[in-house]
Amino acid sequence: MATDGRYELLPKKEVIKLERERKHLQANLAGIKNMSRLPDAIFVIDSNKEQIAVREARKLGIPVVAVVDTNCDPSEVDYVIPGNDDALRAIRLFASKISDSVAEGAQLMTDKQAADLAAAVYAEPQATPVGEAGGEAPSEAAGDAGAEDISMEEVLGSTVRKQPAAAKETVDEDVPQVETQTY
């Protein structure tokens, strides 16, 4: 409205109100404005305060990593980080460690993609598969000899993401119930 001249037709008070709303939306939603796909995971400091975001992520099947205090429900969170979500120093610590881990993972991914690309360019037409005699792993080709290549699916199992709550209820009906007794 500001660019095409419709602000001049409105009263001054209405223009101020619209500008205030635009600034608020810009401050809160600018980060997701140009997203082309869903995020791989979300990180939340206080799952009670960010309850709407956690529920939306669960509906979409996005894993939730959250700092959970004694006043939060850990069943709503996929990956629980026990800690104080009220102290500023603790929040800074958690946020910095998570951001460092994300940056490190992104760097490892680009390094692995570069190594795969280099291996594909220099590969012979009849190259032997990795693991057989004479085969060279992409990480060794990039100079990371001796580095372990661990898959998260192998460590955590094939289903890393939790199912949404609605889908979980239908699956639970098919699972036979086992009685347990405590002594």
N, C-alpha and C positions, 0 to 999 in steps of 0.2 A: 504494500500500500504506500510505503514511503517512496518507492522508486517510480511508481506510475502516477503519482500526484493525487491519490485519493485522500491523503491526510489533510490536504487543504480544504476539502469539503466537510470535514468533521470538526466538531467543537474542540477547543484546546484541551479541555479536561479529558475527553474521550481519547485523544491522541496520546496524552500522557499515560493513561491507563493501558492502552494497547502497547506502547513502548515498554512499559514496566513488565507486562506479560511476556513480550518478546525476549527481553533480557533474561527473565526467569527461565523460560524454555531453553534459551541458548546456553545458559549456565548449566542446566541439569541434563540436557539431552544432546549436547553438541558431540559427545563422544560416540554416540550410536547412530548419528545422522547418516553417516556414509558407510555403515557396515554392510557388506555384501552377503554375509552368511551368519548363522548362529555361532556364538562363541563355543569353544571346546569345553570350557569350564568357567565357573564364576567363583570369586573369592569374596566372602562377606565377613565383616568384623562382628556385628551383633545380629544374629539371626532373628531375634525378637523384633528389633527395630526395623529390619529389612525383610519383614515377613512376606510382603507382597512379591518382592524379587525372588525369594526362595521358592515360593509356591509356583510362580511363573516358570522358573527354571525346572522345577520338578515336573510340571505339565509338559514341557518341551523335551524332557529327557536330558537336560544339561546337568552334569555333575556339579554339586555345590560343595565347595571347600569353605568351612566357616570356623571362626574362633567361637567356642561355645563356653559360656560361663554357667554357673549353677542355676541361673534363672532362665536358661534356654532349654528347648526340647531337642536333644541330639538325634531323635529319630527322623527329623525333617532334613537332616544334613547327611550327605554322602560320605564326606571325609571330614571328621571332627578333629579340630585342634583345641585341646583343653587349655584355657587360659583366661586371663582377665580382659574383658572387652570394654572396661570402663577407664582404665588408666591410659593416659596419653603416651607414656613411654612404651607400654606394652603394645599398643596399637602401631606405633612407629616401628617397633621391632618386627612384629608380624608382617606388616606391609612391606618393609624393606627386604625381608628374607624371601617372601613370596615373589616380589618383583625381581629379585636377583635370580631366583630359581627359574622363573619364566624366561628371563633374558638368556640364561645359560642354556636352557632347553632349546630356545629358538636358534642360538648359535650352533649348538650341536646338530640341529636339524639341517641348517644351511651347510655345515661342514659335511654332513653325511650325503646331502644332495649333490654337493660339488664332487665328492669322492665317487659317487655312483655315476655321475656324468663323465668324469674323467675315466673311469673304468670302462664305460660303454664306448667312449671314443677310441680308446687304445686297445679294446678287446679284439681278439682274433675272431674270425667267423666261426671256428670250431672250438671255442674256449671251453675249458673244463669247468663244471659247476663248482661253486665254493664248497669247501670241505673235502673234495676229492684230491688226490695227489696232483700237485702242480697248480691247483687252484689258489688264487690269491683273493683274500677278502678285500672289499673296498676300503675298509679302515686301514688295512696294512698298506694299500696302494697310496693312501694319503699321508702315510708316515706315522700312523698311530699304532705301530706294532706293539702287541701285547695288551691292547685295550680290550676290555670285555664288552661284548655287545649283548645287553640284557633287554629282553622284550617285556613290556609291562603286562601284556596278555599272559605270558608264561608265569610271571610272578603272581598276578592277581586273579588269574583265571580268564576264561574267554569272555565273560560278561563283566566288563569294568563298570558300565553305567547301570544304575538302578533303574527299575521300571517306574513309570509314573504311578501314583497311588491308585488310580482307577484300574489300571492294568494289573496291578499287584493283587487286588482283591479277587479278580477272576482266576488268577493263577493259583492263589492259596486254596481255592475250593478243590482243585484237582490233586493237591498234595495230601497224602494220607497223614492223619494226625497221630502222633506218638505220645503216649502218656509217660510222664516222668514223675518220679517221686523223690523227695528229698528226705534224708534221714538225719 
